Amino acid sequence: MNKALSPTDFGALEGFHDLNPTQDDFCASVIKGLSRKQKTLSCKFFYDQRGSELFDEITTLDEYYPTRTEIGILERSSADIAAAVGNQPTVVEFGAGSVRKIRLLLDAVDAPVFVPIDISRDHLVHSAKCLAGDYPETRVVAICADFTNDIALPKDLPTSNRLGFFPGSTLGNFTHDEAQQFLERTRATLGTGSAFLVGIDLRKDAETLHAAYNDSLGISAAFNLNLLNRINHELDATFDLTTFRHDAPWVEEHGRIEMRLYSTVNQNVTVAGTAFQFTEGEYIHTENSHKYSVAEFQALASSSGYEPVQVWVDDAERFSLHYLRG
Ligand SMILES: C[S@@+](CC[C@H](N)C(=O)[O-])C[C@H]1O[C@@H](n2cnc3c(N)ncnc32)[C@H](O)[C@@H]1O
């Protein structure tokens, strides 16, 4: 449920805008997704408070190379990035999560305004408050919103020299068409003359990819299964988590990892009064993680109206950080 924060809850946060999806949106999306022939749940609903905590845990795993690799690129290339970005940008981060990577960018560029956007409300407020306390010279305005919709930025933000930041390969969760639409929409939101810094995971051997999404400690499995737990609690559903199993295969045909939850038995599940049948071995498709070559990503950016200006890649060529001009 959306809650209003009292001004005293903001801490050092300059402002908080709550455009979070409602429970009705969540329920309608789940019922629609489970009614499909290929049952599907939107990955944006992974991120309740527990989901955000589990994601943060995933980023610390040995097998999960993307976070540490992208941080390495940001650390090593911060002077180059600052030179490309220029001084005093208004930075807008999409899917800001625990706002860890932005700290490296804020250390490198003198940003007077930072706008973190995320769907995970409480996690966002907590992370943004901590960041605002640590960067008193930067005005932090948090927005809880679903970035698959149009987001109107607050009217009092500077309109020139805006920089979008989209790390973590979150863009890889979109299909190619969805990614193109997202980039077009974001370019319109950020405005003429803006720039966009996008972190995207590179294509690599299937073994490395498989290990990253099927870790030995089972944290990715817990993250995936937490979605069913959330649906049980928030939508009065009857998923028995012991009868669903996580798997995340590499699907070469689509160039992506697919997160799946397999039903291990024939069963019926009710969600908000609607019944769904599962046969043994049937799966719910919960997330895509598309991988791109540098050239593929640059072609996508160009087709969305962006000019690819510069790209930074780690030595092992695992991850890429693209600087695009709008
Ligand atoms: C893969 S995590 C990346 C987190 C962080 N940016 C990083 O690089 O580690 C995706 C983030 O995007 C947020 N997110 C996912 N779908 C979203 C949506 N539709 N709208 C807004 N935020 C979303 C999640 O809450 C999460 O914080």
Ligand as a Chemical Component Dictionary entry (heavy atoms), coordinates in Angstrom:
data_LIG
# 
_chem_comp.id                   LIG 
_chem_comp.type                 NON-POLYMER 
_chem_comp.pdbx_formal_charge   0 
_chem_comp.three_letter_code    LIG 
# 
loop_
_chem_comp_atom.comp_id 
_chem_comp_atom.atom_id 
_chem_comp_atom.alt_atom_id 
_chem_comp_atom.type_symbol 
_chem_comp_atom.charge 
_chem_comp_atom.model_Cartn_x 
_chem_comp_atom.model_Cartn_y 
_chem_comp_atom.model_Cartn_z 
_chem_comp_atom.pdbx_ordinal 
LIG C1  C1  C 0  19.064 -5.432 -11.030 1  
LIG S1  S1  S 1  18.687 -4.317 -9.723  2  
LIG C2  C2  C 0  19.985 -3.112 -9.930  3  
LIG C3  C3  C 0  20.206 -2.279 -8.712  4  
LIG C4  C4  C 0  21.337 -1.248 -8.825  5  
LIG N1  N1  N 0  21.029 -0.213 -9.796  6  
LIG C5  C5  C 0  22.646 -1.898 -9.194  7  
LIG O1  O1  O 0  23.208 -1.534 -10.219 8  
LIG O2  O2  O -1 23.110 -2.760 -8.444  9  
LIG C6  C6  C 0  17.272 -3.526 -10.385 10 
LIG C7  C7  C 0  16.777 -2.312 -9.598  11 
LIG O3  O3  O 0  15.750 -1.682 -10.343 12 
LIG C8  C8  C 0  14.560 -1.578 -9.567  13 
LIG N2  N2  N 0  13.455 -1.813 -10.492 14 
LIG C9  C9  C 0  13.158 -2.965 -11.139 15 
LIG N3  N3  N 0  12.098 -2.797 -11.945 16 
LIG C10 C10 C 0  11.716 -1.489 -11.806 17 
LIG C11 C11 C 0  10.692 -0.704 -12.393 18 
LIG N4  N4  N 0  9.849  -1.215 -13.286 19 
LIG N5  N5  N 0  10.601 0.603  -12.047 20 
LIG C12 C12 C 0  11.471 1.137  -11.131 21 
LIG N6  N6  N 0  12.467 0.436  -10.538 22 
LIG C13 C13 C 0  12.590 -0.864 -10.875 23 
LIG C14 C14 C 0  14.678 -2.607 -8.469  24 
LIG O4  O4  O 0  13.961 -2.274 -7.316  25 
LIG C15 C15 C 0  16.199 -2.663 -8.244  26 
LIG O5  O5  O 0  16.591 -1.723 -7.285  27 
# 
loop_
_chem_comp_bond.comp_id 
_chem_comp_bond.atom_id_1 
_chem_comp_bond.atom_id_2 
_chem_comp_bond.value_order 
_chem_comp_bond.pdbx_ordinal 
LIG C1  S1  SING 1  
LIG S1  C2  SING 2  
LIG S1  C6  SING 3  
LIG C2  C3  SING 4  
LIG C3  C4  SING 5  
LIG C4  N1  SING 6  
LIG C4  C5  SING 7  
LIG C5  O1  DOUB 8  
LIG C5  O2  SING 9  
LIG C6  C7  SING 10 
LIG C7  O3  SING 11 
LIG C7  C15 SING 12 
LIG O3  C8  SING 13 
LIG C8  N2  SING 14 
LIG C8  C14 SING 15 
LIG N2  C9  SING 16 
LIG N2  C13 SING 17 
LIG C9  N3  DOUB 18 
LIG N3  C10 SING 19 
LIG C10 C11 SING 20 
LIG C10 C13 DOUB 21 
LIG C11 N4  SING 22 
LIG C11 N5  DOUB 23 
LIG N5  C12 SING 24 
LIG C12 N6  DOUB 25 
LIG N6  C13 SING 26 
LIG C14 O4  SING 27 
LIG C14 C15 SING 28 
LIG C15 O5  SING 29 
# 
